[in-house]
Amino acid sequence: MDNSTTLPDWSLIQSFLAVAETGSLSAAARQLNRSQPTLGRHIQTLEQDLGCQLFDRHPRGLQLSPSGTQLLPMAREMHAQMNAIALSVAGQSQQLSGTVRITASVFASHYVLPPILAQIRQQEPSIDLELVPSDSSENLLFRAADIAVRMYRPTQLDIIIRHVCDLPLGVFAAHSYLNRRGTPETIDELLQHDLVGYDSNDLILRTTRSLGWTVDQHDFATRCDNQATYWELVRAGCGIGFSQTGVGRHDPLVQELDLGLEIPPLPVWLAAHQAMRQTPRVSRVWTLLAQGLTDRQ
């Protein structure tokens, strides 16, 4: 690699990093919302500036060359530093107006947050809201979101967290299913019914076992890890399942089953990067989110 002291343009490094991590120009273009020819030109320009080949071309995509492999950790460090600068600058904003980006699980984004966000918009019309439904842990350090709504305690460094509330859970089944199979009145009767569970996610298994049930994955007649789809399976009549009472009790297609179960509630946390938490618009949305989620209890 050329040891020239001239630093390459950040946009070229950003393109290199995206291609290195996705393995193709097309995937990197989608990630950065740029055109594929633009990404190709960026890589070519960077290779010319550095005087080395950064990628080996293969039929299945691009693989890092030895020089590219050497550059990758430095590019990641540069990316982290640029994001730190962006966070620091954004955190200085004292304007209430602007955009706040919120990430939450697909289920919470679909069934819990819309009425809360509608209320926030009514109270603060100068703040634009972006909602990112995702079951992965969005990186607050890289501005993937300004505020994260989590159903577990976040552990990232430089993150401010707040335990907002605990959402109660219940047992639910569609009226169509109960009309067909009858309504269980005891836990023993429940276990004779079709149950809707998760597939690879063992949350329900761990919870039921803590309640003293001896069940495994095959005791669930229908399985799905996507929680929004899981709930739709329950609503459609595939069997008996579990959900937040604040969602199930307001759904006319389902009925809550009173079996005397004491299911541990679902903790709800808010998280934000400490540099962004103090900006007026993020602080305001944080407060209103917390209030709206608490009211869901």
Buried (B, 14 or more C-beta within 10 A) or exposed (E): EEEEEEEBEEBBBBBBBBBBEBBBBEBBBEBBEBEBEBBBEBBEBBBEBBEBEBBEEEEEBBEBBEBBEEBBEEBBEBBEEBBBEEBEEBBEBEEEEBEBBBBBBBBBBBBBBEEBBEBBBEEBEEBEBEBEBBBEBBBBBBBBBBBBBBBEEBEEEEBBBEEBBEBBBBBBBBBBBBEEBEBBEEBEEBBEBBBBBBEEBEBBBEBBEEEEBEBEEEBBEBBBEBBBEBBBBBBBBBBBBBBBBBBBBEBEBBBBBEBEBEBEBBBBBBBBBEBBBBBBBBBBBBEBBBBBBEEBB
